[in-house]
């Protein structure tokens, strides 16, 4: 029969089902008549012939089912019938259906939400053509850690390497945009001309950078982001060719990047200009400073390993044409990683830990639903046995039960989309700043496909074991399936599942406990300053009017006087970099005493501050004096260093009065000495978790230059947030055109410094709480079922003299026994799984006994509560009523 005829026949059968059934009945009856006639022809009587024909055909119901199963339409019809039965079953047992659907919705929704976050960040290729060929290149310190590259190194590699199609150097840049509208400080990048060619992206409007743009003294040109054009220029497509003011200098806009351009190296960048550095600059110049990133696009067919081998060969074979200073000798080689790996390496441990947590939660949800289905299977044993007795095969039973579990999963999957949407919103709100590709977090086609796949897998996974068990028991003892042996088999399976739930919940709880203890330890770390009531904001002195140091110094002094006059301000000061703000500004440092100089690591964090900085920040003085108003330009340069630096460099000595050189050109013998005049307490600069770094403080006017971007710190007598508009007005009373950005309280910066750990902790806490609840529900369900099945036994025990307390202890002992086994297995799993959290822990061992003990006690208490309700119900069983019912 042709395919079309099969389809047409099938449709006719589906539309006229009654007629089709009559045709089948007629066909079976006709076959029976034909067989009877044949047996009569062999000499049997009519009655014997009909009996022989009936034996030959077998059960007519089975025969009809076999005939109906032969076409696709019959399979479709039976599937639809299974679906109707499954839906009807769920409607008649709403309690069971609601609990199972909500449990699956929670598990599938959480998994989909995490997939929507993890997939675009860690697994999807970057949004560049052949993104796997884009690599990040870094210098390497002696200890093997990453070090930013220099422009000199970029020039040498660009000329000697043969494995790259294009190579680019990138420097951070934050120009002030002025002109029409309020002044604004932008995030930007100064890049070599090949930057966008490395990424494989061209401007949507205008042109790309040309090599002629990237030369010292070249034209001032800029490429803007579509986001900036939309926000600042109303989306004007004629912005190309327009001249804009950046840092007081005119720049011609030559291009606009596409709206969807994902600049993973600096997601907030809105403007790019050429680096315009000198290929052959002196060692003391900016070109040899370690402040650049370098990326390259590999030639087609070149592997990452080949690139590593070539770059390390270049690093270890210096040539006279490319002289290198000691600090950029490349003696320790170069580090090469795929760009995607590099930009996501910081968040990878956190996201993988969260992914592991959601997998555990999903497993617990599946176990719980499987447990519920097992219980339902035990209750429906009579129904299954009856079906088998009526001719239903084991496969037919399995198919029906799998259909029911798939319907449950489908309902859970639909609700899971709502859970996933809420979860994604929560993740976006919790995601720490600076996470690469955070804008890609969301539910897209891949996330929906993932949800559909997980729903289908779970629908089969949670239903297959209960279906096989139910069909086997129904096919075996038949109507006698209600025996205690069969019921006992169901109970044993459910106990195993509850043990698994408890074990998985313990693993999640231990993870949450370790992170909680870790965060507590982290916030117990003294930052080195008093963050209470401190307001901070960044102030620019941009434009030609502030081209000189004296003009910038005057502007910041006037701004400081204006801020101090604001009611509610206790003290105020400026600093070149703010602790825990993400700023890292370090310079070389050399001490006069060669013996002391031994072991010098070469650099320390620099803070150019005004006199009241230490008072405003609450940084304590340990020895000597602080920077004060007498430390003016032209006077002997006074230096204040931090406590741990002083102890390490001058053990057993007085650091006050030591002569030192800091900043660029340390080797210049004509450079005057600076003097250590004081020692202050240590301050955490990059993170609360990072070990103390060397620090030095110098008066703003005594540094080699006056920074044009400084951070104002204000200690308030009132709520610091209430002072924001007043302080801004005070700044703008001096110069209305200067941007005021990065407004935050110091307390907020402290909290933000632990944002990554807090993010993982919150997710773990949510998942752990859900896991704990599911485990408790599972335990309660098993004990409730057990009490129901053992009602007669309990009644007999009561009749024989067992007290209520003995019955209570019997049930509680059973539940707590399951908990103990689950805890023992879970402890082993937690010890292994906690290895994945090591990079997120601070001050706490992954085997922290307090955490493990606390989690065990918590699980024991929750399990005891889950056991109590069915135990108390068992204790109230009336033996006379039970025995009469038997």
Steps between C-alpha positions, in 0.01 A plus 500: 500500500633841405582754764215724389248217522629410847457861611154527344390171651631602838316832489177326403536262795569788738198696377262198493629303795173313561480376143862392516440301820203330335719413201754341732230305683355384168844398381565297816154340478558419133833338581332299777231379256759406242703305755188325629406400148847363440484285817153370400651404167757288690216303662433683826156582624388861480538554874844335508606692186397838650680412824813402306482823296460706820805331653693564179415873499552548871355779713282706260566818700874452456451424131302818450769701683768342281311590184445856622867537585609416145455853349635842587152624562452241768823603669386863487160412630638290783745775590216751512310254717799470731517877524130522585541236769809674638325837521196338658723330759664828592165675530368232735810534722566875508716492814747258349497688167559843655792382714666315211449779246625772735803292592590446135430865417743606771775267379458557127447875541812541714706294254373703205573831671855396584544369145387841372783657700778246467461411133558846347783583739699177507401284206371708211772631267567872515299700248793540262572319172716192570520604865705190582795660320504811724748470786620708793876541556644601838842545655592268789641583842772292664236325712311398185213746544362721224654840431370766261714544191694806382471677167866415436421130531205543263725661238757217520239222475316676217821508297648159588196275523361313197199325652271801529277645232476818709621616840373787715595686817236658724521761773221611732378855445238709677461830315262775607245582230389863511309727269125468458334381817641409840870404505550129513796275564500209258639151515726453200806333357809622319582226252743423222355539151448126462273457805172454318668286231612260776142475624372468143244780543476815287318824575139510387543863394813671371835326490743301711831630635778513239868448572554868420273589794717307744826693491643749750349839432237348271151638447260514795230256385249295693257217448187505715267229624143494370391526864679834544370634169145412601535644850701810429431586137143380461602215268614749233646299209679814385716496810786367284717799414380693805760645737453420869687623807689233697714620790490849348638382164309484169454148362343422163251214504596260220275205582220350709508140613197271442226509763559137600878528529612309811834645611595231752826666601313809623125457478434859608729657236328770294795654318820378336801698375839390362782442749750711299797372701865503391636168376855586614451682831744533792470247782384771745209591275135401528547255212687264734250508782305181582153642441382354170302200383597320180275286279569324171311315226672178399559415137255235370620152595734618777428342836528656843794272585688610188449863602627426851809328366585785264444776756706326764775447243495875431497577873810287565698618197542879532641683201713813492244674280245472781670603827302429820523661846541273804133527596386387154772241434248221423733258682198317637333466162160615382152379594257420216134409551191500284328835549177339619684298764691806609207737545289240681769349720414730791136393522542141382539344851193683630281408203612138499428476872151638441453259210595211728252622760213507252587152377474376859166675545367354176610153611320543832184615323512194272554266792208654682262461207620144436424430864150638460445289188615188683250573773228553242599174330457310826155650549396406144614138518142371475442700185817370336421140590151538356640638176738208468219258568300662220784448253712812524865422444788622712610739224152650491515567874846653477384725216200620696707577811771674298231711336383604843850596611554691174175690553620589849835614361331700223283683752809561713689618192233758414504640853879480495514769233349744748743384768788537254395852400484604865832324564671680213375835627636414842834391356534822303427701814752299702775475239806693618619794293774423254382152408582462129208450263252556783276674248453168319333339803142415413260246358547448128429219257783290639367536853151394388647204312694409814181520709316278249781244496529493880122466532494202263795330669356555846157381388654167402755486783254547784245264346702209367587331831149527652349384167726195472442407862123540473480300177721221638300466818172513313613238252631273775274425792193643331214586721697379798746785449382667817707265701733641758796378293409729210417790726830445673680522165341838431596624846860391458532690172353811654734480797796484265375812323454685829855412602617645168298818562651548844850441366459749214344759730792466740747569218316821411468604863870449563580716196269776622641472851860527383419808290308658786788448742742622235305822444482558874877458523547737209288776649684455830819611324587856598521710181738741670259791498166600652237478224223644717337812355761544228383623158723473192486633145746549217573853376662598170714797417476469122556752226766743387444728796642221718795417279751600769563339839448832677155547339388150599636546853311828531176346372509210747589735787206728422267203460614367837433834669151508346422146617621569855252788519205266435291454816538148634855449372741412781812477283595451137806416294619385157694185410637371171354153560233372733518170694273220374391707199675288237781753459855364501774758458852382585843652444857393543668563834868489594658553844835664560642220711608222264483238774141593570432518129571129465177314439326806362209397280532823308165669546245617753151643481507879466257735673533872425284654775402828658575550874165397651485169310606284796260676737211471254563132428579413861843354419703486823850649539755246634816708513636840395259745346245522220510697178400855595452847358874573517578232239486737206657494153872584524532385862685174583265223391337324794397139473270296725514121466272229633575292807566158344725661237702668776533175698606301197752754372636619835478213747616620840580845360337840507367576150453870578759707317594232247577636155317355205423565133155429358334538163647497148872534419620342825845451355558873453769591753402865475153430623466634856433262789165477670475448876285258694324720758232267628351151518125435482285191530456257212211559261335237276519634147400233250291267717434403859631155411829611347808500719641835596694692234772763539359852502635853511326835537623832368352849503310577178716802427829317555446218250657520154168623364156593626244234399218640291260237637477474878257349746332718758438341841258666740432401861147607581327586823172389341402221262765529225252436218307814600809710425538388136310789334655757735854379438444490122374858507806601700730343238313660213508837677871495417464369144168396353663310211681232702347151520414347836486121474524172696297630793483240778528462872807330638277242673351407161847453353593268787187291437565499126853369550348166606226505235613182323500295820171654607344409163601135530395492864150631429447249219630216718280607790189500279583160354598355838175617660302344214702178529440487875126545451487232229695256715265562792197449273650178368566368847152595613349330197687175558408483867138590429482219245672266737255578780206446265637164383580387855173607656406137576843427648482810714152408610618152601794645690266733685264213577791303641592780737728736313470852639456815291856607578629162376301535174624857467859390548454219246404739219748773595777242519420386147514856363811600687669181386449609141636844590811352659577293190439802276720722715784246491487481119451875470805575714719302263344682204543840665868438568551425131274776365649770722816491288307704241450779756860539609562812289191666649587434863679747725628421846308171514618151415284300262495240780395752763364286789268775628322515165467123466378462859249783461359352179464155658316648799272702269416194293436296812259760639312535170483122460369458853224752425417318175477171694290637782168543313472143362639363827237679707231377259625142546497541877129591485398184310207330676576123513132398531401690185800370309441135592129522422579640155724200435 
